[in-house]
Amino acid sequence: MSTVGAGQGGGAVLQGRDERQAQTHEWCVAAFGDHDARSVAQRGLRLAEEAIETAQACGCDAAMLHRLIDHVYSKPVGELAQELGGLGVTLLALAEAAGISADDAEQLELARVRAIPLSHFAARNAAKKAAGFHVSAQNTGRAEE
């Protein structure tokens, strides 16, 4: 497993996750526009897409994923902050099982996407919208603090 941290050699100083979160939001605004970047429902849809792609990379069966969606949606809706926490814990558990540093993978992916012209992501976003993968203006903005 690759782990790089301040004081662990390599001279790399890792950014804090909150800083990466803010940078990612700024990148989303530039790539997709303020509305899509702030739409909790739209970000959730994109998260689901990434989760499905991750499950596919892990060898999960598509039919089982379809059944899992029905199972999850048959239960009461969870609280977003708790569900995000559960997602984070599950991500860390998967990364450890796979022998991958989740922190390194996240930093590398952020650097990768930031090196690609924004027009590339704007075009992909437009294609997804045209294919019907877009959420209406409902449920935008930040959770109350």
Buried (B, 14 or more C-beta within 10 A) or exposed (E): EEEBEEEEEEEEEBBEEEEBEEEBEEBBBBBBEEEBBBBBBBBBBBEEEEBBEEBEEEEEEEEEEEEEEEEEEEEEEEEEEEEEEEEEEEBEEBBEEEEEBBBBBBBEEBEEBBEEEEEEBBEEBEEBBEEEBBBEEEEBEEEEE
